[in-house]
């Protein structure tokens, strides 16, 4: 994969995060959270915003 590939940060209804190559449609159930950039920047963003790894339905 090229180092200049850009990604979208995506989130699902359970509040779980992932990245998806920019220009492609995220899988069903996933939506962009508004952050895009190189892979490392996207992963750093996820580290900042995803503070509780439990699915939303498992949080009490």
N, C-alpha and C positions, 0 to 999 in steps of 0.2 A: 504494500500500500504506500502511496506517495506521502511524503512528510507534509505536503501542503494540503492534504485532505482536510476538509472542515466538517464539523459535526454539529448536530443539534443535541441539546440536553432534553430528554423526554421524561415524562412522569406519568404514572398510571393512577387509577382511582384509589389504589391502596397507598399512594404516597411514596412508591418506590421509584428510583431514578435509574436511568441508563443513558447511553449515547447512541445516536443513529446518524449514519452518513447524511450530510446535507444534500438536498436534492432528491432524496428518496422519501417516500411516504412512510411514516412510522407504522408499525403493526397496529392492528385493531386494539383499542383499549389504552393506547399510549398517545400523549399529546405533548407538543413542544412546551417547555417552560419559559421560553423567551431567550435563553442563552445559547449562543453559537460561537464556534471558534475551533482552534486546533484541539486535537485529542487531549493533550495534557491540560490545557486550560479548562476544557469541559469537565475533566475528572476532578480538577481542583475546585471548580464550582460545586460539583456534587458533594465533595468532602465538606464544603462550607454549609450547604443548605440541608443535607440529609443527615440530621443529627440523631434521629431515632430510626434504627434499621428495621424495627418491627412493622409489619403491614398495619395500616390504619385500623383494620378490623380487629387486630389483636391488642390494640392499646386500650387501656381501661380507663 
